[in-house]
Amino acid sequence: MVDDACNKLRVTYLSIVNSGISPLSLNTSTSIKVYNSIVIPKALYGCELWTSISTED
C-alpha cells in the first residue's frame, strides 16, 4: 500500500511536469500550492486504511 502511494505521488508529479508546468518555471509559492493541492492529496487518498498494514508490507 505504501509503495502504491509512492507510485501515485511520482506519477502525479511527473504528469504535471510533463504537461508543461515545470516547478523551475513557477514561483516557489505557486509550486508549493500546486504540490500541496494536487500531488499530496492524490498520494494520501485511502491512507486511513494504512493502519491495517503488517510489518511485511
Jmol script that loads the backbone (N, CA, C; Angstrom):
load data "model"
ATOM      1  N   MET A   1       0.817  -1.198   0.000  1.00  0.00           N
ATOM      2  CA  MET A   1       0.000   0.000   0.000  1.00  0.00           C
ATOM      3  C   MET A   1       0.858   1.259   0.000  1.00  0.00           C
ATOM      4  N   VAL A   2       1.898   1.256   0.780  1.00  0.00           N
ATOM      5  CA  VAL A   2       2.769   2.421   0.834  1.00  0.00           C
ATOM      6  C   VAL A   2       3.467   2.601  -0.509  1.00  0.00           C
ATOM      7  N   ASP A   3       3.875   1.497  -1.114  1.00  0.00           N
ATOM      8  CA  ASP A   3       4.501   1.572  -2.435  1.00  0.00           C
ATOM      9  C   ASP A   3       3.533   2.137  -3.467  1.00  0.00           C
ATOM     10  N   ASP A   4       2.264   1.759  -3.359  1.00  0.00           N
ATOM     11  CA  ASP A   4       1.256   2.295  -4.275  1.00  0.00           C
ATOM     12  C   ASP A   4       1.129   3.804  -4.115  1.00  0.00           C
ATOM     13  N   ALA A   5       1.138   4.278  -2.875  1.00  0.00           N
ATOM     14  CA  ALA A   5       1.042   5.714  -2.623  1.00  0.00           C
ATOM     15  C   ALA A   5       2.256   6.443  -3.184  1.00  0.00           C
ATOM     16  N   CYS A   6       3.432   5.859  -3.022  1.00  0.00           N
ATOM     17  CA  CYS A   6       4.655   6.468  -3.570  1.00  0.00           C
ATOM     18  C   CYS A   6       4.595   6.529  -5.087  1.00  0.00           C
ATOM     19  N   ASN A   7       4.095   5.463  -5.687  1.00  0.00           N
ATOM     20  CA  ASN A   7       3.966   5.456  -7.143  1.00  0.00           C
ATOM     21  C   ASN A   7       2.957   6.489  -7.617  1.00  0.00           C
ATOM     22  N   LYS A   8       1.828   6.626  -6.906  1.00  0.00           N
ATOM     23  CA  LYS A   8       0.838   7.639  -7.258  1.00  0.00           C
ATOM     24  C   LYS A   8       1.442   9.031  -7.168  1.00  0.00           C
ATOM     25  N   LEU A   9       2.203   9.272  -6.115  1.00  0.00           N
ATOM     26  CA  LEU A   9       2.841  10.571  -5.934  1.00  0.00           C
ATOM     27  C   LEU A   9       3.788  10.852  -7.095  1.00  0.00           C
ATOM     28  N   ARG A  10       4.603   9.884  -7.436  1.00  0.00           N
ATOM     29  CA  ARG A  10       5.576  10.040  -8.523  1.00  0.00           C
ATOM     30  C   ARG A  10       4.874  10.277  -9.859  1.00  0.00           C
ATOM     31  N   VAL A  11       3.867   9.460 -10.165  1.00  0.00           N
ATOM     32  CA  VAL A  11       3.151   9.576 -11.433  1.00  0.00           C
ATOM     33  C   VAL A  11       2.419  10.909 -11.523  1.00  0.00           C
ATOM     34  N   THR A  12       1.782  11.330 -10.447  1.00  0.00           N
ATOM     35  CA  THR A  12       1.067  12.600 -10.452  1.00  0.00           C
ATOM     36  C   THR A  12       2.019  13.760 -10.664  1.00  0.00           C
ATOM     37  N   TYR A  13       3.121  13.756  -9.944  1.00  0.00           N
ATOM     38  CA  TYR A  13       4.117  14.819 -10.092  1.00  0.00           C
ATOM     39  C   TYR A  13       4.658  14.857 -11.519  1.00  0.00           C
ATOM     40  N   LEU A  14       5.014  13.702 -12.057  1.00  0.00           N
ATOM     41  CA  LEU A  14       5.564  13.659 -13.412  1.00  0.00           C
ATOM     42  C   LEU A  14       4.532  14.055 -14.461  1.00  0.00           C
ATOM     43  N   SER A  15       3.269  13.730 -14.249  1.00  0.00           N
ATOM     44  CA  SER A  15       2.246  14.134 -15.212  1.00  0.00           C
ATOM     45  C   SER A  15       2.068  15.646 -15.222  1.00  0.00           C
ATOM     46  N   ILE A  16       2.209  16.273 -14.062  1.00  0.00           N
ATOM     47  CA  ILE A  16       2.138  17.736 -14.004  1.00  0.00           C
ATOM     48  C   ILE A  16       3.333  18.340 -14.729  1.00  0.00           C
ATOM     49  N   VAL A  17       4.513  17.813 -14.466  1.00  0.00           N
ATOM     50  CA  VAL A  17       5.728  18.323 -15.111  1.00  0.00           C
ATOM     51  C   VAL A  17       5.669  18.090 -16.623  1.00  0.00           C
ATOM     52  N   ASN A  18       5.219  16.921 -17.047  1.00  0.00           N
ATOM     53  CA  ASN A  18       5.146  16.610 -18.478  1.00  0.00           C
ATOM     54  C   ASN A  18       4.075  17.410 -19.205  1.00  0.00           C
ATOM     55  N   SER A  19       3.113  17.960 -18.468  1.00  0.00           N
ATOM     56  CA  SER A  19       2.087  18.784 -19.103  1.00  0.00           C
ATOM     57  C   SER A  19       2.593  20.190 -19.396  1.00  0.00           C
ATOM     58  N   GLY A  20       3.811  20.471 -18.985  1.00  0.00           N
ATOM     59  CA  GLY A  20       4.403  21.773 -19.281  1.00  0.00           C
ATOM     60  C   GLY A  20       4.533  22.680 -18.080  1.00  0.00           C
ATOM     61  N   ILE A  21       4.064  22.230 -16.933  1.00  0.00           N
ATOM     62  CA  ILE A  21       4.172  23.030 -15.715  1.00  0.00           C
ATOM     63  C   ILE A  21       5.410  22.565 -14.964  1.00  0.00           C
ATOM     64  N   SER A  22       6.495  23.238 -15.182  1.00  0.00           N
ATOM     65  CA  SER A  22       7.746  22.873 -14.529  1.00  0.00           C
ATOM     66  C   SER A  22       7.889  23.633 -13.219  1.00  0.00           C
ATOM     67  N   PRO A  23       8.279  22.948 -12.156  1.00  0.00           N
ATOM     68  CA  PRO A  23       8.482  23.640 -10.877  1.00  0.00           C
ATOM     69  C   PRO A  23       9.530  24.744 -10.972  1.00  0.00           C
ATOM     70  N   LEU A  24      10.461  24.602 -11.886  1.00  0.00           N
ATOM     71  CA  LEU A  24      11.506  25.615 -12.033  1.00  0.00           C
ATOM     72  C   LEU A  24      10.990  26.881 -12.706  1.00  0.00           C
ATOM     73  N   SER A  25       9.906  26.755 -13.482  1.00  0.00           N
ATOM     74  CA  SER A  25       9.365  27.923 -14.163  1.00  0.00           C
ATOM     75  C   SER A  25       8.302  28.641 -13.339  1.00  0.00           C
ATOM     76  N   LEU A  26       7.870  28.039 -12.242  1.00  0.00           N
ATOM     77  CA  LEU A  26       6.841  28.641 -11.391  1.00  0.00           C
ATOM     78  C   LEU A  26       7.467  29.380 -10.219  1.00  0.00           C
ATOM     79  N   ASN A  27       6.720  30.327  -9.709  1.00  0.00           N
ATOM     80  CA  ASN A  27       7.068  30.970  -8.456  1.00  0.00           C
ATOM     81  C   ASN A  27       7.081  29.879  -7.381  1.00  0.00           C
ATOM     82  N   THR A  28       7.965  29.982  -6.424  1.00  0.00           N
ATOM     83  CA  THR A  28       8.087  28.958  -5.381  1.00  0.00           C
ATOM     84  C   THR A  28       6.775  28.737  -4.642  1.00  0.00           C
ATOM     85  N   SER A  29       6.082  29.807  -4.279  1.00  0.00           N
ATOM     86  CA  SER A  29       4.825  29.649  -3.539  1.00  0.00           C
ATOM     87  C   SER A  29       3.755  28.987  -4.406  1.00  0.00           C
ATOM     88  N   THR A  30       3.738  29.284  -5.691  1.00  0.00           N
ATOM     89  CA  THR A  30       2.786  28.646  -6.600  1.00  0.00           C
ATOM     90  C   THR A  30       3.100  27.166  -6.752  1.00  0.00           C
ATOM     91  N   SER A  31       4.364  26.844  -6.868  1.00  0.00           N
ATOM     92  CA  SER A  31       4.787  25.449  -6.983  1.00  0.00           C
ATOM     93  C   SER A  31       4.384  24.652  -5.746  1.00  0.00           C
ATOM     94  N   ILE A  32       4.560  25.238  -4.580  1.00  0.00           N
ATOM     95  CA  ILE A  32       4.177  24.579  -3.325  1.00  0.00           C
ATOM     96  C   ILE A  32       2.666  24.392  -3.260  1.00  0.00           C
ATOM     97  N   LYS A  33       1.897  25.401  -3.690  1.00  0.00           N
ATOM     98  CA  LYS A  33       0.438  25.292  -3.678  1.00  0.00           C
ATOM     99  C   LYS A  33      -0.039  24.183  -4.612  1.00  0.00           C
ATOM    100  N   VAL A  34       0.559  24.084  -5.794  1.00  0.00           N
ATOM    101  CA  VAL A  34       0.196  23.019  -6.732  1.00  0.00           C
ATOM    102  C   VAL A  34       0.515  21.658  -6.122  1.00  0.00           C
ATOM    103  N   TYR A  35       1.688  21.524  -5.558  1.00  0.00           N
ATOM    104  CA  TYR A  35       2.111  20.261  -4.947  1.00  0.00           C
ATOM    105  C   TYR A  35       1.184  19.874  -3.797  1.00  0.00           C
ATOM    106  N   ASN A  36       0.881  20.833  -2.917  1.00  0.00           N
ATOM    107  CA  ASN A  36       0.038  20.545  -1.751  1.00  0.00           C
ATOM    108  C   ASN A  36      -1.424  20.319  -2.112  1.00  0.00           C
ATOM    109  N   SER A  37      -1.902  20.917  -3.197  1.00  0.00           N
ATOM    110  CA  SER A  37      -3.319  20.778  -3.530  1.00  0.00           C
ATOM    111  C   SER A  37      -3.609  19.646  -4.507  1.00  0.00           C
ATOM    112  N   ILE A  38      -2.599  19.174  -5.235  1.00  0.00           N
ATOM    113  CA  ILE A  38      -2.841  18.119  -6.220  1.00  0.00           C
ATOM    114  C   ILE A  38      -2.072  16.841  -5.902  1.00  0.00           C
ATOM    115  N   VAL A  39      -0.786  16.957  -5.697  1.00  0.00           N
ATOM    116  CA  VAL A  39       0.061  15.773  -5.561  1.00  0.00           C
ATOM    117  C   VAL A  39      -0.159  15.073  -4.224  1.00  0.00           C
ATOM    118  N   ILE A  40      -0.069  15.796  -3.139  1.00  0.00           N
ATOM    119  CA  ILE A  40      -0.200  15.194  -1.804  1.00  0.00           C
ATOM    120  C   ILE A  40      -1.567  14.540  -1.591  1.00  0.00           C
ATOM    121  N   PRO A  41      -2.694  15.216  -1.895  1.00  0.00           N
ATOM    122  CA  PRO A  41      -3.986  14.544  -1.687  1.00  0.00           C
ATOM    123  C   PRO A  41      -4.138  13.255  -2.493  1.00  0.00           C
ATOM    124  N   LYS A  42      -3.625  13.248  -3.712  1.00  0.00           N
ATOM    125  CA  LYS A  42      -3.724  12.031  -4.525  1.00  0.00           C
ATOM    126  C   LYS A  42      -2.908  10.900  -3.912  1.00  0.00           C
ATOM    127  N   ALA A  43      -1.740  11.213  -3.388  1.00  0.00           N
ATOM    128  CA  ALA A  43      -0.893  10.185  -2.774  1.00  0.00           C
ATOM    129  C   ALA A  43      -1.479   9.674  -1.464  1.00  0.00           C
ATOM    130  N   LEU A  44      -2.133  10.543  -0.714  1.00  0.00           N
ATOM    131  CA  LEU A  44      -2.648  10.156   0.598  1.00  0.00           C
ATOM    132  C   LEU A  44      -4.064   9.597   0.567  1.00  0.00           C
ATOM    133  N   TYR A  45      -4.685   9.560  -0.611  1.00  0.00           N
ATOM    134  CA  TYR A  45      -6.041   9.034  -0.711  1.00  0.00           C
ATOM    135  C   TYR A  45      -6.069   7.591  -0.204  1.00  0.00           C
ATOM    136  N   GLY A  46      -6.898   7.319   0.758  1.00  0.00           N
ATOM    137  CA  GLY A  46      -7.026   5.990   1.333  1.00  0.00           C
ATOM    138  C   GLY A  46      -6.030   5.686   2.434  1.00  0.00           C
ATOM    139  N   CYS A  47      -5.273   6.669   2.875  1.00  0.00           N
ATOM    140  CA  CYS A  47      -4.232   6.405   3.873  1.00  0.00           C
ATOM    141  C   CYS A  47      -4.804   5.998   5.228  1.00  0.00           C
ATOM    142  N   GLU A  48      -6.076   6.274   5.462  1.00  0.00           N
ATOM    143  CA  GLU A  48      -6.658   5.853   6.732  1.00  0.00           C
ATOM    144  C   GLU A  48      -6.698   4.332   6.835  1.00  0.00           C
ATOM    145  N   LEU A  49      -6.543   3.643   5.730  1.00  0.00           N
ATOM    146  CA  LEU A  49      -6.513   2.182   5.726  1.00  0.00           C
ATOM    147  C   LEU A  49      -5.124   1.632   5.999  1.00  0.00           C
ATOM    148  N   TRP A  50      -4.125   2.487   6.046  1.00  0.00           N
ATOM    149  CA  TRP A  50      -2.754   2.039   6.244  1.00  0.00           C
ATOM    150  C   TRP A  50      -2.537   1.424   7.620  1.00  0.00           C
ATOM    151  N   THR A  51      -3.412   1.673   8.565  1.00  0.00           N
ATOM    152  CA  THR A  51      -3.230   1.121   9.906  1.00  0.00           C
ATOM    153  C   THR A  51      -3.337  -0.398   9.906  1.00  0.00           C
ATOM    154  N   SER A  52      -3.934  -0.953   8.854  1.00  0.00           N
ATOM    155  CA  SER A  52      -4.066  -2.411   8.783  1.00  0.00           C
ATOM    156  C   SER A  52      -2.880  -3.067   8.079  1.00  0.00           C
ATOM    157  N   ILE A  53      -1.858  -2.298   7.742  1.00  0.00           N
ATOM    158  CA  ILE A  53      -0.681  -2.841   7.058  1.00  0.00           C
ATOM    159  C   ILE A  53       0.191  -3.589   8.059  1.00  0.00           C
ATOM    160  N   SER A  54       0.608  -4.774   7.663  1.00  0.00           N
ATOM    161  CA  SER A  54       1.506  -5.538   8.529  1.00  0.00           C
ATOM    162  C   SER A  54       2.941  -5.080   8.309  1.00  0.00           C
ATOM    163  N   THR A  55       3.850  -5.559   9.142  1.00  0.00           N
ATOM    164  CA  THR A  55       5.250  -5.152   9.023  1.00  0.00           C
ATOM    165  C   THR A  55       5.890  -5.693   7.755  1.00  0.00           C
ATOM    166  N   GLU A  56       5.333  -6.755   7.177  1.00  0.00           N
ATOM    167  CA  GLU A  56       5.878  -7.289   5.927  1.00  0.00           C
ATOM    168  C   GLU A  56       5.542  -6.414   4.737  1.00  0.00           C
ATOM    169  N   ASP A  57       4.449  -5.639   4.817  1.00  0.00           N
ATOM    170  CA  ASP A  57       4.037  -4.771   3.711  1.00  0.00           C
ATOM    171  C   ASP A  57       4.954  -3.586   3.676  1.00  0.00           C
TER     172      ASP A  57
END
end "model"
wireframe off; spacefill off
backbone 0.3
color backbone group
